[in-house]
Amino acid sequence: MQEENFKAAMMRMCDPKVRLLNKEVKKPIFGENEKITVNAAFKSNNIRINLMPVRTHKKKTIAATAEETAQQKQIMKERQFVI
């Protein structure tokens, strides 16, 4: 598992709405030596809890690659003839 995905899943379990895990520092980032403990007082009426990590969007670079520009030209060419 990639570290990025692991951290996102851990953050989801530390979410104040869920509180499955307790973080030492109440910030939305993990520190180098931060302690995370299991919340022994965790209770939920739900049978399931959705712990899917939120997708993070990567910042797109300003310059488009040659492949992307070729795809954009092809798309624009196809869209011209659609009525």
C-alpha positions as YAML, in Angstrom:
chain: A
units: angstrom
residues:
- id: 1
  name: MET
  ca: [0.00, 0.00, 0.00]
- id: 2
  name: GLN
  ca: [1.30, 3.40, -0.87]
- id: 3
  name: GLU
  ca: [2.12, 5.67, 2.04]
- id: 4
  name: GLU
  ca: [-0.19, 8.36, 0.66]
- id: 5
  name: ASN
  ca: [-3.19, 5.97, 0.66]
- id: 6
  name: PHE
  ca: [-2.30, 4.61, 4.10]
- id: 7
  name: LYS
  ca: [-2.19, 8.09, 5.63]
- id: 8
  name: ALA
  ca: [-5.52, 9.00, 4.01]
- id: 9
  name: ALA
  ca: [-7.15, 5.86, 5.45]
- id: 10
  name: MET
  ca: [-5.68, 6.55, 8.90]
- id: 11
  name: MET
  ca: [-6.95, 10.13, 8.78]
- id: 12
  name: ARG
  ca: [-10.41, 8.82, 7.95]
- id: 13
  name: MET
  ca: [-10.34, 6.61, 11.07]
- id: 14
  name: CYS
  ca: [-9.21, 9.60, 13.17]
- id: 15
  name: ASP
  ca: [-12.04, 11.76, 11.79]
- id: 16
  name: PRO
  ca: [-13.95, 13.52, 14.62]
- id: 17
  name: LYS
  ca: [-17.22, 12.08, 13.29]
- id: 18
  name: VAL
  ca: [-15.91, 8.50, 13.51]
- id: 19
  name: ARG
  ca: [-13.28, 8.59, 16.32]
- id: 20
  name: LEU
  ca: [-12.21, 4.98, 15.83]
- id: 21
  name: LEU
  ca: [-8.64, 6.08, 16.56]
- id: 22
  name: ASN
  ca: [-7.40, 8.89, 18.79]
- id: 23
  name: LYS
  ca: [-4.64, 11.22, 17.61]
- id: 24
  name: GLU
  ca: [-2.28, 12.92, 20.00]
- id: 25
  name: VAL
  ca: [-2.38, 16.20, 18.03]
- id: 26
  name: LYS
  ca: [-5.78, 17.36, 16.74]
- id: 27
  name: LYS
  ca: [-4.51, 18.54, 13.34]
- id: 28
  name: PRO
  ca: [-5.33, 16.99, 9.94]
- id: 29
  name: ILE
  ca: [-1.71, 15.93, 9.33]
- id: 30
  name: PHE
  ca: [0.50, 13.26, 10.82]
- id: 31
  name: GLY
  ca: [3.68, 14.23, 12.62]
- id: 32
  name: GLU
  ca: [6.91, 12.21, 12.55]
- id: 33
  name: ASN
  ca: [6.57, 10.69, 16.05]
- id: 34
  name: GLU
  ca: [2.87, 11.26, 16.69]
- id: 35
  name: LYS
  ca: [1.09, 8.65, 18.80]
- id: 36
  name: ILE
  ca: [-2.20, 7.17, 17.65]
- id: 37
  name: THR
  ca: [-4.22, 5.00, 20.03]
- id: 38
  name: VAL
  ca: [-7.33, 2.87, 19.65]
- id: 39
  name: ASN
  ca: [-10.45, 4.46, 21.11]
- id: 40
  name: ALA
  ca: [-11.66, 1.85, 23.64]
- id: 41
  name: ALA
  ca: [-14.84, 3.86, 24.23]
- id: 42
  name: PHE
  ca: [-15.85, 3.69, 20.54]
- id: 43
  name: LYS
  ca: [-19.50, 2.75, 20.07]
- id: 44
  name: SER
  ca: [-21.67, 2.90, 17.01]
- id: 45
  name: ASN
  ca: [-25.28, 2.03, 16.26]
- id: 46
  name: ASN
  ca: [-24.38, 1.31, 12.64]
- id: 47
  name: ILE
  ca: [-23.37, -2.14, 11.54]
- id: 48
  name: ARG
  ca: [-20.95, -0.66, 9.01]
- id: 49
  name: ILE
  ca: [-18.89, 2.46, 8.97]
- id: 50
  name: ASN
  ca: [-17.62, 3.83, 5.67]
- id: 51
  name: LEU
  ca: [-13.87, 4.28, 6.06]
- id: 52
  name: MET
  ca: [-13.01, 4.85, 2.41]
- id: 53
  name: PRO
  ca: [-10.32, 7.53, 2.18]
- id: 54
  name: VAL
  ca: [-11.20, 10.76, 0.46]
- id: 55
  name: ARG
  ca: [-9.55, 11.06, -2.94]
- id: 56
  name: THR
  ca: [-6.91, 13.67, -3.18]
- id: 57
  name: HIS
  ca: [-6.53, 15.57, -6.41]
- id: 58
  name: LYS
  ca: [-3.04, 16.01, -7.71]
- id: 59
  name: LYS
  ca: [-2.19, 19.44, -8.98]
- id: 60
  name: LYS
  ca: [-2.00, 19.50, -12.74]
- id: 61
  name: THR
  ca: [1.14, 20.87, -14.26]
- id: 62
  name: ILE
  ca: [0.79, 23.99, -16.35]
- id: 63
  name: ALA
  ca: [2.44, 22.61, -19.47]
- id: 64
  name: ALA
  ca: [0.49, 19.86, -21.22]
- id: 65
  name: THR
  ca: [2.34, 16.89, -22.61]
- id: 66
  name: ALA
  ca: [2.44, 16.16, -26.33]
- id: 67
  name: GLU
  ca: [0.07, 13.23, -25.85]
- id: 68
  name: GLU
  ca: [-2.48, 15.40, -24.02]
- id: 69
  name: THR
  ca: [-2.39, 18.09, -26.70]
- id: 70
  name: ALA
  ca: [-2.86, 15.47, -29.41]
- id: 71
  name: GLN
  ca: [-5.85, 14.06, -27.51]
- id: 72
  name: GLN
  ca: [-7.37, 17.52, -27.11]
- id: 73
  name: LYS
  ca: [-7.00, 18.21, -30.84]
- id: 74
  name: GLN
  ca: [-8.63, 14.86, -31.67]
- id: 75
  name: ILE
  ca: [-11.53, 15.56, -29.27]
- id: 76
  name: MET
  ca: [-12.12, 19.02, -30.71]
- id: 77
  name: LYS
  ca: [-12.01, 17.59, -34.22]
- id: 78
  name: GLU
  ca: [-14.66, 14.97, -33.33]
- id: 79
  name: ARG
  ca: [-16.88, 17.50, -31.57]
- id: 80
  name: GLN
  ca: [-17.04, 19.77, -34.61]
- id: 81
  name: PHE
  ca: [-19.20, 17.30, -36.51]
- id: 82
  name: VAL
  ca: [-21.66, 16.48, -33.73]
- id: 83
  name: ILE
  ca: [-25.01, 18.20, -34.18]
...
